[in-house]
Amino acid sequence: MATGANSSTVTALNVFTETPGTELVQSLSQNPSYRVEVHATLESLIAAISKDQNAVVIFEAGTSSDIVRALSLIGDKSTDTPGIIIGDNLPISAVRSLLLLHRWDILELPVSLDALDQAISRVSVIPANNTDTAASNKQGKCWAFTSPVGGGGSTLLAVETAYQLSQSASKPRTCIIDMNFFDGSSAQYLNCEPNLTLSALATDPQRIDAVLLNALTTRHDSGVELLATPRTADPAEFPTRTAVLRVLDVACEVYDHVIVDIPRWPMPWTKDVVEGADETLLISELTVPALNAARDWILDFDNDALPGMTRIKTILNRKQKSMFGGGVTSEQAEKAIQQRVFGSVRSDWASAVAAVNLGEPVSVAKPNSVIAKDVAVLIDGLIKPARASKPKSKNRRAA
């Protein structure tokens, strides 16, 4: 079913709201791409779903609406009806009910008309009976990014890496997961809404599945998909270790590449990610404080590694030539971290600022940037060893 303002097909909407005259309802009604039917009671909404199970439900969760009962009634009528909940602070019981509905999304207030239009398009194209979205035998590659100090550039490089991976010949599905719940900035870098609610992660971890992740994923215009939560300053709201690892497990079943942006400070699951990821990339600047912090980070999260054999790969960011010989060299950096440096990314401040201001990967904002070129080299260096490690053909004769 085609949707959106640019579509020639008119999409039927069943809008449930306590205040039928709101600006949101008026704007939807005036859009020629939509045929809007407004419902003030659940009975009216359920009757409309019975007539047309493919119409998109827009459910405004007001103060007096019983959202849990509403979702239960909708599920009893059809679990394949597409829909969107608009509201804040959904109760856990509502999230559990939402897990049973295969084609639903959540938008938090305030919601823009553009975001709502995109959500309508998103839930409309999710196939019905989408209970087996995750392929049982699929296992995507997981690369974790972090920086030993704040402002080290790990998020920018994670976004650029995800974008370049998504643009490879096979067009693999690529997702960024922002696990920095305190001050994560992946959504801000891409100028999009973080749809992964903390309440969804607070549910039973075993109920976190491909359907839930699909409903809470933000899809950027570049093709990269994002799982990110709104920032919170309350550690008590952070998801449990089990929930975090469950999200990563499911994501690796759904996506070909999973890029994880993790905080620099210790979390209960940090060592699990370092040990479980296919690659862990530590993004450090060429300064003495950053390099000392990088060495400490490696010791903290890979303390059983032999000298020079850490599984953590250090990337030197914002590398530039020093006119007067006062900068730290790559050789000095390796001595400081007591490990070999895997690669480097040259400094290009103008391109980095342009990318962030435009909400785009560097390759889109500034295609000729040295950042984009250096990230391409890093990706090639990470992928080639994986290809080389594949078993040789049995028909090949031993030397």
N, C-alpha and C positions, 0 to 999 in steps of 0.2 A: 504494500500500500504506500503510495507516494505521499509525502507530506511537505509542509513548509511553505513559506511565502512565495518561493520561486517555482512551485510545482503547479502543473496544470490540473491535477486531481484535487478535488475538494475533500478534506479530511473531516470526518464527523467527530465532534468533541462532546462528551457528557461532563459538564462542569457542575461539581457539587460545592456550594458555598452558602454560608450563613447570611451573606450580604450580596444579593444578586446585582446590585447597582455599582459594584466596585469598578475602578479604573481598569483592572485586569480583565474583568468580564467584558467591559465595553470594548476594549482594544481587540480582544479575541473575536468578538462579534463583528467588528468592522473589518476584519481581515478576510478578504475574499477566498483565501485558501482553506478556511475553516467553516464548517456548518455547526453552529453552537446550540446546544440545548442545555439550559440551566435548570438545576434541580435543587430545591430547598429541603427535601426530605430524603432519607435513605430509601424509602419505599419507592419513590419516584425514580431514583438512580438505578436501583436493582431492576425495576421494570424496563428501563431503557436498555440496560445491559442484556436483558433477555431477548430484546428485539434485535440488537446489533452488538455482538460480542467483539467485533473488531474496532468499534469506536473507542477513541482514547479517552480515558477517564482523567479529569483534572480535579483532584480532591484537595480543597483548601481546609486544612486542619484547624478549625476555630476552637475557641475556648469551651464551647458547649458540645462540640461534635464528638461522638464516641468513635474514635478512629479504629480501635481494636475491633469493635463490633462491625464497623463498616468493612474493614478488610476481610473479616471472617465471612460476611455475607457475600462479598464479591468473589471470594475464593470458592464458596459453595456453588455459586452460579457458574463461574468459569475462571480457571487459573491461567488462561491464555489471553484474557482481556488486557490490553496494554493500558498503563496508567502512570500518573505522576502525583506524588504527595507534595504539597507545599506547606511547610510548617517547621517549627523549631522544637528541639528537645522532645523528640518522640520517645514514648515509654518503651522499655525493653520488650514488653508484650506485643507492641505494635511492630517492632522490628522482626520478632519471631514470626508474626503473621505474614509480614512482607516476604519472608523467605519462601513462602509457598506460592507466591505469585511470580510467574516467570518473566514478565515483561514490564517491570515497574522501575521507576526512578524516584529519587528524592531531591527536592530543591529547598534550600533553607531561605528564610526571609532575611532581607528583602530580595525579591527575585526580579530580574529584568526580563523584558519581553523577548529579547534575543536569546537569553538562557532558556526560557520556556519553549521558544520555537525550536531550539536545538534539541531539547529534551523530548519534545513531541516527535521529532524526526527519529531520534535514537530509539525510543521504545517501539516505534512503529515498524522498524526494520528488524528488530529481534525476532527470529523465527518462533512460531508457536511450538509448544511441547519441547522447549529448549532446556530439558532437564539434564542433558548429557553434554553440556557445552565443553567440559574438559575432556580431552582425549585421554583415555586411561593409560596409554603407553607413551604419551608425549612428555618430554622433559626438557624444558627450555633452559638456556644458559643464563646463569645469574652472576652479574658483576656488581660488586658493592663499591661505592665511592664514599670517601670521608676525607676530612682535613684535620690535622692535629691542632690547628688554631682557627679562630673565627675569621671569616673573610678570606679563606685560603683559595676559593674558587672551585670547590668540589661540585657545587650544584650546577654552575655554568657548564663545566666539563661533562657532568652526568647528562645534562639535557642535550648537549651537542653530540655526545656519544650515542644516546638513544636515537636521536634523529638520523644520524648517519647510518646506524644499523638498520633502521626502518626503511631506508632508501636503497638498500642493496637489491641486487637483481631479482631475488625471489620475493621481495616485498614482505618480509617476515613481520608478524605482529610483535610490537615492541611496547613495553610498559615501563614507566618510571614509578617506583614506589617511594614516597617520601616518609621515612621512618623517624624524622626529627619532629616529634610532636610538640616540642616547646617553641622552637623558632624556625621550623622548616620553611623554605622559600621557593620550592619547586613551582607551586601554583602561582606565586607572585612573578617568578621569572617568565612563566608562560602566559601570564595575564589571564588566568582562568580560575573558575571556582573549584575549591577543594570539596568534593562530594562524598568522600569516605568519612562518615560520621563516627565519632568515638562510641556512640551508643550501639552502633552496629557491631563494633569490635568487642563490645562488652557482653555480647550474647555468648551462648555456649560455643566454644571454638569449633566443635565438630559440625556446627550448622553454618559455618563460613564456607561457602562453596562458590563454584563458578557463576552461578546465577546471581548471588549477592554481589560479587565483585563486579560483574557486568553492569548491574544496576547502579553501582556507586562509582563507576569509572567516569572520569572527565576525558573527553576526546578533543584533542587540540587540532586546529586546522592543518598543522604540519603532518598529521598522521600518527603522531605519538600519542599514546594513551597514558593517563596519569591517575594514580591512586594516592590521594593526599587528604589529610584531615585538617580541619581548621585548627589554628594554634591554640594551645592551652597552657596556662602557667601553673596549673594544679597537677602535680605528679600523681595524685590519687586517681586522676582520670586517664592516665596512660594505660593502654591495653596490656594485658598480661603477656609473659613470655610465650605461653602456649598459643595465644591468639596471634601474636606477631608471626611466629613460625608457621602457623596454619595458613595465614595469608600468603606467605612466601611459597609454601608448598603448592597451594592451589594456583597461584599466579604462574609458577613454573610449568604447571600442567596445561595452562591456557595459552601462554605466550611463548614465542620462540626466543625472545630476549627479555630478561627482567633486569632493569637497572635500579639498584637500591641506594638511596641517599640516606646514610646513617649519621647520627650525631657524633661529635668527637668525644663526648664524655661517656663514661661507662653506663651501659644499660644491662639489665639481666640477660638479654639475648645477644649482646654484641659478639661475644666469643663464638656463639652458635653460628652467627652469620659469617664471621671470618672463616670458620672452619668448614661451613657448608657451601659457601659461594664458590663458583668456578674461578673467580678472580676477585681479589680485594685490592683496590687501588687507593693508595694514600697520597693525597694531593698536598704538596708542601711548597711553600715559597723558598727562595734562596736567601733566607735570613737566618742568623744564628739562633734566635728564639724558636723559629718555626722548625728548624732542623733538629734542635734538641727535643722539642715536643714530639717530632716524628719518631725519633729514636725511642723515647719513652713509650709512645703509643705501640710501637712494634713489640717492645718488651712486655707490655701489659697484656697484649692480645695474641701474641705468638711466642710466649716465653719458653716453649719447648723446642724452638727451632735452633738448629746449629748455626754458628756464625756464617753469614753469607748465604744461608739456605732458607730464609723466611719465605712463607707463602704470600706475604704482603708485598705488593709491588709499589715502590715509591715513584711518583711522577713529580718532577720539578716544574712548577707553574710560574708564569710571568718571567720567564728567563729572558735576559737581555744582555747585550754587550755593555761592558763597563768602559767608559771613555778613559778613566784614570786608573784602572786596575785596582779599585777598592772593593769590588764585589766579591761574593763567594763563588768559587768555581765548582764545577761538577765533581771534580776530584776531592775537593774539600768537603763537599756535601756527603759524598760516600764515606769519607772518614768519620764525619760527624754522626751519621746514622748507623755506621758499622755494617753497611750492606751496599750492594750494587744498586745504582739507580736504573730503573727500567726505561724511563724515557723522559722527555721534557716537552713543554709547550711554551712557545715564545710569547712575549708580552705584546698585546695589541689592545690597549685600553679603549681606543675609539670604537673598535668593533664590539668589544664586550659591552660597553655602555649602550651602543645602538641596539644590540640584541635584547638587552634587558628592557630598554625603553619601549621597544616595539612588541615585546612579548613573544619573541621568536628565537629559534636556535640561531647560533652565529652563522651557520651555512646559509640560512635564509636571509638574514639581515645584511650580512656582508660575505657573499660567496667566496671572495678572493682573500679573505682574512687568513693570516698565518695560523691563527687558532684552529680554524677548520682544517687546514692542511696538516697541522701537527697531530690533531686528533685522529685524522684518517690514518696516519702512520702508526699511531698507538693501537688502533683497532686492528690493523693489519698484523702488527706484532703479537697481538693477543690471539688472533684467530689462526695464524699460520702454525704455531706449535700444536694446536689442537688437531689440525688436519694431519700434521706429520705424525702424530701419536696413534693414528688409526692403524689397526692391524694390516700388515701387508698381505697381498693376495697369496692364497695357499698354493697357487700354481707357480709362484716365483721360486726358483731353485736357490738353495742356500749357496753362498759363496764358498 
